[in-house]
Amino acid sequence: MAREPGSGTRRYLEEALGAQAGLERVPPVAELSSTTAIKAAVAAGIGPAVLSSLAVTQELAAGTLRAVPVTGLELTRRLLAVWPDGRQLTGAAAGLRAIASRPG
């Protein structure tokens, strides 16, 4: 199970598997355009998937999905917070900017 071609998540996983494990890309059982669709397909038994732990928190707690830790790969993904240049942010967006702007 994989995200659609062009998905950053899919590209990141494929690059990590190639660079770190020397594995070539294998066509997925299915290509789906959302994490929700992938979770539903996995729960229906169509095939396994690699997803963010944050994306499956509720399903793991409910016992509808089972997690197997990925070992031997560094899968830390760098994320960026973005906003329009020069825009005054307020509320939660200002809080996000403060966190994202912290050194280190």
N, C-alpha and C positions, 0 to 999 in steps of 0.2 A: 504494500500500500504506500503510495507516495503522493505528495502534492503535485500540482500540475507543472508541466515544463515552464521554466522561467521563475518558479517560486524560489525565493531566497533561502528558505528552510531546506528545500530539496537540494539546491546547489551547494549549500554549506555541508550537508551530510555527505553528498557524493564526493566533494573535494576532500573531506576528512578521511573517508574510507580509502580513497585513492592515494593520498599523500602519506597517511599514517599506517595504513594496513596493506597497501599495495594491491587493493582489490579493484577490479574493473566493474563498471556499472552493469547491473543486471536489470532488464526491463521489469518494472513493478507489475504486480498482479492487477492493480488498478491505479489510475491517476485521477485524483479528486481535487476539487477546487477549494475545499475548506477543511479546517481541522474537525469541525463537527461531523462532516460527512465521513472523514477517515475514522473517527471514533466509532460511529455507527457501523461502518463496514467491519471494523475489527471486532466489535461486540457481536456482530452477526456471524463471525467465524470465517469471513472471506480471506483474511490474511493478517499478518502482523504489520506493525508500523513503528517508526521511531518518532516520538512526539515530545514536546516540552513537558517537563514534570508539572508545570503550572497548568497546562492545558488539560491534564487528566486527574487533577486533584479530587474532584467530586466522584469520578468514576472509580478511582482507587478506593476511596472511603466507602463507597457503596458496594464495592466488590464486583462491579460489572466488568471491570478490566483488571488485568494482572500486570504488574511491572517486573521487568527483568533488567537489572542495572547493566548498562553498557560499560564494559571494562576494556582497557587496552587502547582506548581512543580518547583524545582530548577533545571534548565537544563543548567547550566554553565559547559562546557566541557573543561577539561585541555588538551591542545595540546603541543606537543614538537617539537622543531626544532632539526633536527639531521644532522650530517655530519661525514665523515670518520675521525677517530682520527688521529691527526698529520698532516692533510691536510691544506695547506695554502689556505684560501678562498679569492676570489677577487670579485669585483663588487657587484652586488645585494646580492650574498651569504654572503659576508663579512658584508654588512649592516644588513642582517637578524641575523647573529651571534651576532653583537653588540647589537641589540635590545633584542635578546633572553638572552643575558648574563647580562643584567641590573639587579641590585638588586631589589627585590620586584616586 
